[in-house]
């Protein structure tokens, strides 16, 4: 797998999937996006369904290296919990802070 110099995560090949996720966002993602878009939150630019390495994060601010994830019911499954923990640890290793919220919050 091809890796960029100084970057330990694989180069993302998920751009088509990210575009699809943006077109088919959940109601909750759409609601939060209304508050994050257009630099409304502290003047920071957020992107939605943003590819980072092998992952796609729901919302990302590159200036703050901050990812926001909105988790639905499927994230409560034991296998998905382990995946999310591993994914968060990898992103954290790259200096990205990950905030997770349940959809119902």
TORKOL-4160 file (C-alpha; in steps of 0.2 Angstrom, whole numbers, padded with zeros to 4 digits, m for minus):
105
<pt num="1" X="0000" Y="0000" Z="0000"/>
<pt num="2" X="0007" Y="0017" Z="m0005"/>
<pt num="3" X="0011" Y="0029" Z="0010"/>
<pt num="4" X="0015" Y="0047" Z="0009"/>
<pt num="5" X="0032" Y="0053" Z="0016"/>
<pt num="6" X="0030" Y="0056" Z="0035"/>
<pt num="7" X="0012" Y="0050" Z="0036"/>
<pt num="8" X="0009" Y="0033" Z="0043"/>
<pt num="9" X="m0009" Y="0031" Z="0037"/>
<pt num="10" X="m0012" Y="0024" Z="0019"/>
<pt num="11" X="m0017" Y="0036" Z="0006"/>
<pt num="12" X="m0036" Y="0037" Z="0005"/>
<pt num="13" X="m0045" Y="0029" Z="m0010"/>
<pt num="14" X="m0062" Y="0033" Z="m0003"/>
<pt num="15" X="m0066" Y="0050" Z="m0011"/>
<pt num="16" X="m0080" Y="0042" Z="m0021"/>
<pt num="17" X="m0087" Y="0035" Z="m0005"/>
<pt num="18" X="m0085" Y="0052" Z="0004"/>
<pt num="19" X="m0095" Y="0061" Z="m0010"/>
<pt num="20" X="m0109" Y="0048" Z="m0009"/>
<pt num="21" X="m0110" Y="0050" Z="0010"/>
<pt num="22" X="m0111" Y="0069" Z="0008"/>
<pt num="23" X="m0126" Y="0067" Z="m0004"/>
<pt num="24" X="m0134" Y="0054" Z="0008"/>
<pt num="25" X="m0131" Y="0062" Z="0025"/>
<pt num="26" X="m0142" Y="0057" Z="0040"/>
<pt num="27" X="m0154" Y="0069" Z="0047"/>
<pt num="28" X="m0143" Y="0072" Z="0062"/>
<pt num="29" X="m0128" Y="0075" Z="0051"/>
<pt num="30" X="m0138" Y="0088" Z="0041"/>
<pt num="31" X="m0144" Y="0097" Z="0057"/>
<pt num="32" X="m0126" Y="0098" Z="0064"/>
<pt num="33" X="m0119" Y="0104" Z="0047"/>
<pt num="34" X="m0131" Y="0119" Z="0048"/>
<pt num="35" X="m0120" Y="0125" Z="0063"/>
<pt num="36" X="m0103" Y="0120" Z="0057"/>
<pt num="37" X="m0104" Y="0126" Z="0039"/>
<pt num="38" X="m0098" Y="0143" Z="0033"/>
<pt num="39" X="m0086" Y="0146" Z="0047"/>
<pt num="40" X="m0100" Y="0149" Z="0059"/>
<pt num="41" X="m0092" Y="0140" Z="0074"/>
<pt num="42" X="m0078" Y="0152" Z="0079"/>
<pt num="43" X="m0073" Y="0156" Z="0062"/>
<pt num="44" X="m0066" Y="0138" Z="0059"/>
<pt num="45" X="m0068" Y="0129" Z="0043"/>
<pt num="46" X="m0076" Y="0112" Z="0044"/>
<pt num="47" X="m0078" Y="0099" Z="0030"/>
<pt num="48" X="m0091" Y="0085" Z="0031"/>
<pt num="49" X="m0087" Y="0067" Z="0026"/>
<pt num="50" X="m0069" Y="0071" Z="0025"/>
<pt num="51" X="m0056" Y="0057" Z="0020"/>
<pt num="52" X="m0041" Y="0055" Z="0032"/>
<pt num="53" X="m0030" Y="0041" Z="0027"/>
<pt num="54" X="m0040" Y="0025" Z="0026"/>
<pt num="55" X="m0055" Y="0033" Z="0035"/>
<pt num="56" X="m0069" Y="0045" Z="0032"/>
<pt num="57" X="m0074" Y="0056" Z="0047"/>
<pt num="58" X="m0091" Y="0064" Z="0048"/>
<pt num="59" X="m0084" Y="0082" Z="0051"/>
<pt num="60" X="m0066" Y="0088" Z="0051"/>
<pt num="61" X="m0057" Y="0105" Z="0055"/>
<pt num="62" X="m0040" Y="0105" Z="0048"/>
<pt num="63" X="m0035" Y="0121" Z="0058"/>
<pt num="64" X="m0038" Y="0112" Z="0074"/>
<pt num="65" X="m0035" Y="0094" Z="0069"/>
<pt num="66" X="m0052" Y="0090" Z="0076"/>
<pt num="67" X="m0064" Y="0076" Z="0070"/>
<pt num="68" X="m0082" Y="0075" Z="0075"/>
<pt num="69" X="m0091" Y="0059" Z="0074"/>
<pt num="70" X="m0109" Y="0056" Z="0076"/>
<pt num="71" X="m0113" Y="0038" Z="0081"/>
<pt num="72" X="m0129" Y="0029" Z="0078"/>
<pt num="73" X="m0136" Y="0013" Z="0086"/>
<pt num="74" X="m0124" Y="0002" Z="0076"/>
<pt num="75" X="m0109" Y="0009" Z="0085"/>
<pt num="76" X="m0115" Y="0001" Z="0101"/>
<pt num="77" X="m0112" Y="m0017" Z="0094"/>
<pt num="78" X="m0096" Y="m0025" Z="0102"/>
<pt num="79" X="m0087" Y="m0027" Z="0085"/>
<pt num="80" X="m0091" Y="m0009" Z="0080"/>
<pt num="81" X="m0085" Y="m0002" Z="0097"/>
<pt num="82" X="m0068" Y="m0011" Z="0095"/>
<pt num="83" X="m0067" Y="m0004" Z="0077"/>
<pt num="84" X="m0071" Y="0014" Z="0083"/>
<pt num="85" X="m0058" Y="0013" Z="0097"/>
<pt num="86" X="m0045" Y="0007" Z="0085"/>
<pt num="87" X="m0049" Y="0020" Z="0072"/>
<pt num="88" X="m0049" Y="0034" Z="0086"/>
<pt num="89" X="m0032" Y="0028" Z="0092"/>
<pt num="90" X="m0025" Y="0029" Z="0075"/>
<pt num="91" X="m0031" Y="0046" Z="0072"/>
<pt num="92" X="m0025" Y="0052" Z="0089"/>
<pt num="93" X="m0008" Y="0045" Z="0084"/>
<pt num="94" X="m0008" Y="0057" Z="0069"/>
<pt num="95" X="m0012" Y="0071" Z="0081"/>
<pt num="96" X="m0031" Y="0072" Z="0077"/>
<pt num="97" X="m0043" Y="0074" Z="0092"/>
<pt num="98" X="m0059" Y="0064" Z="0090"/>
<pt num="99" X="m0075" Y="0070" Z="0098"/>
<pt num="100" X="m0089" Y="0057" Z="0097"/>
<pt num="101" X="m0107" Y="0060" Z="0101"/>
<pt num="102" X="m0122" Y="0049" Z="0100"/>
<pt num="103" X="m0136" Y="0054" Z="0087"/>
<pt num="104" X="m0149" Y="0055" Z="0101"/>
<pt num="105" X="m0138" Y="0068" Z="0110"/>
